[in-house]
């Protein structure tokens, strides 16, 4: 179970240090990128984990939409993507959200969605304010 009281912190950690910590990143659509169509469906471990972690998804979605969930003033744009990575063994847990209608919403995991269309906009670490 993931804590209900996390805070997404801005940081200046090196990329190597970030790999060992639970982290978040927001990606923004590259201006002028044409929409592409991918036919087919990929079934992966991430899809299975997402189904298993549906309760965590709901809790996280509620938390990231609260005013104090980020430690800085936010200015999100429509279609921004937020990816939360919780460092776990044997495999990290990934949660993906999209900013729609002025709030973060749960989105279907799309392994192809990050390639080419989005660029990293902001990132940081996840602080657990209520340890489990």
CORNOR-V329098 format. One record per residue. SS is DSSP state (a for helix, b for strand, c for the rest). PSI is psi in whole degrees, -180 to 180 (NA if undefined). D_CENTER is the distance of its C-alpha to the mean C-alpha in Angstrom with 1 decimal. Layout:
# CORNOR-V329098
SS;PSI;D_CENTER, SS;PSI;D_CENTER
This chain:
# CORNOR-V329098
c;135;16.8, c;144;14.0, c;145;15.3, c;-14;15.4, c;78;15.8, b;163;13.1, b;134;12.8, b;112;10.3, b;139;13.0, b;154;14.0, c;168;15.9, c;25;18.3, c;152;18.0, c;155;19.1, a;-35;16.8, a;-41;18.9, a;-40;18.3, a;-31;14.5, c;-22;14.8, c;-1;16.4, c;154;14.1, c;139;10.9, b;169;8.5, b;158;5.6, b;148;6.1, b;132;6.9, b;144;9.0, b;143;12.1, b;136;14.7, c;129;17.7, c;135;20.7, c;2;23.3, c;128;21.3, c;145;23.0, c;141;21.4, c;162;22.0, c;128;22.7, c;126;21.9, c;132;24.2, c;176;23.5, c;132;20.9, c;127;19.3, c;127;19.3, c;173;17.4, a;-37;16.7, a;-39;13.0, a;-44;14.5, a;-45;16.8, a;-38;14.4, a;-43;12.4, a;-44;15.9, a;-35;16.9, c;24;14.0, a;-37;14.4, a;-42;15.6, a;-40;12.7, a;-46;10.5, a;-45;13.1, a;-45;13.3, a;-41;9.7, a;-43;9.9, a;-44;13.2, a;-45;12.3, a;-15;9.7, c;-1;12.5, c;149;15.1, c;-36;16.8, c;18;16.6, c;-25;12.9, b;149;12.7, c;23;15.8, c;164;16.7, c;133;17.6, c;147;15.0, c;75;15.9, c;156;13.3, c;155;14.7, c;134;14.9, c;5;12.6, c;147;10.0, b;136;6.6, b;126;3.4, b;122;1.5, b;128;3.4, b;116;6.7, b;119;9.8, c;117;13.0, c;162;15.4, c;137;18.6, c;-10;19.5, c;138;16.0, c;150;12.5, b;130;10.3, b;136;7.0, b;132;5.1, b;137;4.1, b;155;5.6, b;142;8.3, b;111;10.6, b;138;14.0, c;45;17.2, c;28;16.2, b;156;13.4, b;136;9.8, b;149;10.5, b;137;9.6, c;158;9.9, c;137;11.6, c;129;10.2, c;100;12.0, c;-21;12.8, c;-14;14.9, c;-23;12.7, c;-16;11.5, c;113;15.1, c;-40;17.3, c;-34;15.9, b;152;13.1, b;151;13.5, b;131;11.5, b;-50;12.3, b;156;11.2, b;168;9.8, b;-166;11.0, b;164;11.3, b;123;10.7, b;130;14.2, b;109;15.5, c;-10;18.0, c;79;19.5, c;144;20.0, c;NA;20.6
